């Protein structure tokens, strides 16, 4: 009998991302060295050629994201990984991928900022940048991994969502998750759902590259496949050509928001831990989830009923989960974050302070410990 | 050879794309014409051509032509093209850029593309000015020339773009002007056929935002200026530096063979896949 033990792997968060990228079908990576994300580039530079993929180290992060957008237009699933300063440099072209509807995945391993900041201590300071970093109203999907195994699964999810919705997807890791090593049992190949982008089936002369349909996501032809069309960062009409006619502009822009709204319940991933009987709910994402789970264990031993709402999707913000949690009869929320309250404000917004919402914040480059969470809960 | 009408019918997008937005007397149409003549002479298939641009007057070129076209962000055309070419090496990738696009905001991407030697052709429309925004000085605005942001005369020394890409390692570098249309077409054709990173710098005229402020208020005067400053490289070799002051050399400035990036990478993939396969067999 083959031992199941052999399938366990000791993996680092960044390693899990790299493996997830390969298993999710990524065959192009462009990046620029930056701690604490570099391992992803290093591993993929080595592994991609083995599966027929390509890696390129670009001259900067602007070039990196430009190259993955170019590769995706060529029909190849593409990903880049970076950290704060590099993420800032990528912002303009994230907007390009939003409006031109090019599937790409950006992994941002958050370190303390602003600027060069705290290289390379953990932080969750880029949450709102992930949502609003590029200029102009734009749709975006932001996922957050809480542990090593999730870093693997959510990388595949990020790839799938980007392909399905033709939109950039940002996967946030904090430095703790990225560099933490854990024993993981990766799912078998046939247990993983890998989505491919929808390609046009009509003859080229019928192809309308940005035409609306029931899903709101038009099929995407790759350059060189016989569908000659125009891709631009300008607001465009259904054919892809620049337009400034108000009705065409509004229709085009509304559609790219609506396609994400249509997928809202699929995209919004949360986990409910110990919430049915809970009096208090911790809202956490990233490595803070691990500290929260330890804290809950201790608190419950003392008879304090605490649960956890774990956010795996940060944007679109999973507001429905809060309605559900409020229905459990929660008396208060605690939002511990390694920033000054970026998700806290979202929680306040969606719960409308029906119950007290408290924050606990740390911005000096150290992770949030279970003891600190226990102390904060006891203050309720 | 196709007549002009046949050429336009074959390669331009006719639905909704015209009139174009270039000013009367602009040189960009001349460059586009030369590009299309070169493509037709070689017989490249429209499906196999990807034309990529950045932002500015040159950036609008792809919208008019019936290829796979990509209009990117300012300065980033070469970086987008790099990803596309690696993803689909069978495409003939043509990047069109302006002087500010290629050498100011996009200068970093340009020099690194030169050194990598990825098989694609960059055509730089050098009109010495930022035209679309109304005439601000660019990295190629001549010393002491006037611009809306240099009303007292430009005190920055300009880049010689052909020299820049030559030094950065481009394996094919050529230069011509919108006056020398036959030579330009011929050079673009050679650049498209070159295996590796090829650059054609085209000195073009912008009477609207450059000429007007620099004593060349109409396109004819500007094109005559191009004629006067151009010195064929063969002739320039026998000229003294003082004689070449204020002139530009034209023709093929560099042509060499070096290993091409995509081909080298394909070889790495072949070897690594073979090795990985062997590894799983044991």
Boltz contact constraints between the chains, C-beta under 6 A:
constraints:
  - contact:
      token1: [A, 28]
      token2: [B, 87]
      max_distance: 6.0
  - contact:
      token1: [A, 49]
      token2: [B, 268]
      max_distance: 6.0
  - contact:
      token1: [A, 49]
      token2: [B, 269]
      max_distance: 6.0
  - contact:
      token1: [A, 49]
      token2: [B, 272]
      max_distance: 6.0
  - contact:
      token1: [A, 50]
      token2: [B, 272]
      max_distance: 6.0
  - contact:
      token1: [A, 50]
      token2: [B, 276]
      max_distance: 6.0
  - contact:
      token1: [A, 52]
      token2: [B, 269]
      max_distance: 6.0
  - contact:
      token1: [A, 54]
      token2: [B, 86]
      max_distance: 6.0
  - contact:
      token1: [A, 54]
      token2: [B, 265]
      max_distance: 6.0
  - contact:
      token1: [A, 59]
      token2: [B, 108]
      max_distance: 6.0
  - contact:
      token1: [A, 59]
      token2: [B, 112]
      max_distance: 6.0
  - contact:
      token1: [A, 63]
      token2: [B, 79]
      max_distance: 6.0
  - contact:
      token1: [A, 63]
      token2: [B, 109]
      max_distance: 6.0
  - contact:
      token1: [A, 66]
      token2: [B, 76]
      max_distance: 6.0
  - contact:
      token1: [A, 66]
      token2: [B, 79]
      max_distance: 6.0
  - contact:
      token1: [A, 66]
      token2: [B, 80]
      max_distance: 6.0
  - contact:
      token1: [A, 67]
      token2: [B, 79]
      max_distance: 6.0
  - contact:
      token1: [A, 67]
      token2: [B, 82]
      max_distance: 6.0
  - contact:
      token1: [A, 67]
      token2: [B, 83]
      max_distance: 6.0
  - contact:
      token1: [A, 68]
      token2: [B, 83]
      max_distance: 6.0
  - contact:
      token1: [A, 69]
      token2: [B, 80]
      max_distance: 6.0
  - contact:
      token1: [A, 70]
      token2: [B, 80]
      max_distance: 6.0
  - contact:
      token1: [A, 70]
      token2: [B, 83]
      max_distance: 6.0
  - contact:
      token1: [A, 70]
      token2: [B, 84]
      max_distance: 6.0
  - contact:
      token1: [A, 71]
      token2: [B, 83]
      max_distance: 6.0
  - contact:
      token1: [A, 71]
      token2: [B, 87]
      max_distance: 6.0
  - contact:
      token1: [A, 73]
      token2: [B, 84]
      max_distance: 6.0
  - contact:
      token1: [A, 74]
      token2: [B, 84]
      max_distance: 6.0
  - contact:
      token1: [A, 74]
      token2: [B, 87]
      max_distance: 6.0
  - contact:
      token1: [A, 74]
      token2: [B, 88]
      max_distance: 6.0
  - contact:
      token1: [A, 76]
      token2: [B, 87]
      max_distance: 6.0
  - contact:
      token1: [A, 92]
      token2: [B, 73]
      max_distance: 6.0
  - contact:
      token1: [A, 93]
      token2: [B, 73]
      max_distance: 6.0
  - contact:
      token1: [A, 96]
      token2: [B, 73]
      max_distance: 6.0
  - contact:
      token1: [A, 223]
      token2: [B, 50]
      max_distance: 6.0
  - contact:
      token1: [A, 223]
      token2: [B, 68]
      max_distance: 6.0
  - contact:
      token1: [A, 224]
      token2: [B, 88]
      max_distance: 6.0
  - contact:
      token1: [A, 224]
      token2: [B, 91]
      max_distance: 6.0
  - contact:
      token1: [A, 226]
      token2: [B, 47]
      max_distance: 6.0
  - contact:
      token1: [A, 228]
      token2: [B, 66]
      max_distance: 6.0
  - contact:
      token1: [A, 228]
      token2: [B, 67]
      max_distance: 6.0
  - contact:
      token1: [A, 228]
      token2: [B, 68]
      max_distance: 6.0
  - contact:
      token1: [A, 230]
      token2: [B, 63]
      max_distance: 6.0
  - contact:
      token1: [A, 230]
      token2: [B, 69]
      max_distance: 6.0
  - contact:
      token1: [A, 231]
      token2: [B, 70]
      max_distance: 6.0
  - contact:
      token1: [A, 232]
      token2: [B, 71]
      max_distance: 6.0
  - contact:
      token1: [A, 233]
      token2: [B, 73]
      max_distance: 6.0
  - contact:
      token1: [A, 241]
      token2: [B, 16]
      max_distance: 6.0
